[in-house]
Amino acid sequence: MQNHDGYRLVLASASPARLALLRSAGFDPSVQVSGVDESVVDSTDAAELCLALARMKARAVASTMAPDPDVLVLGCDSVLAFDGQVLGKPANPADAVRRWVAMRGRSGVLHTGHHLTDLSGKQAEEVGATVVHFADLSDAEVEAYVATGEPLHVAGAFTIDGLGGAFVERIEGDHGNVVGLSLPLFRRLLASFGVSVPQLWKAQQDAP
């Protein structure tokens, strides 16, 4: 890739949390949702699964774009490894309640796969893993949290940057990775393309 400042970042994810995290860190990506069928990927290995899904999202979006040496596409996906299971989004409220009853007072590992590609086919990818220690919720807290609807839309049935933040006692690792995107990991992926974080800041500042 040429060494210049005009790169444009495309986020291949519908997650508002990922978009907000990137924006708070000085990026302003455009968003293009892949629309891929995530059910076609099946694995009992959390790292393998989230990385395969992130790769599929990024490549699907990149394949729809006209060739442009300045574009970088980032795909991400998160899953929770808990008690020998790999947990994505819960199927329904009852499923979310069952999960929280099992998780309360215990810990799991949140894995987020990151896949970065340009439109020439160059790619880099990595998985971030963060240990999450859950609070010992009462039955009433579980029911009230699930009733908000928030757990139904997120991997592992919890957030750390929303209503669920009160129910996470502590983490071991990168906070952003639990939100859905590790900024230090993203920096490493950019570096493998010869691109620095400030170059993307500058690209956004210079955009009309």
PyMOL commands that set and color helices and strands:
alter all, ss='L'
color gray80, all
select helices_A, chain A and resi 16-24+38-40+46-62+93-103+139-147+150-153+155-157+163-167+175-179+183-192+197-206
alter helices_A, ss='H'
color red, helices_A
select strands_A, chain A and resi 8-11+30-31+71-82+85-87+107-118+123-134+168-172
alter strands_A, ss='S'
color yellow, strands_A
deselect
rebuild
show_as cartoon
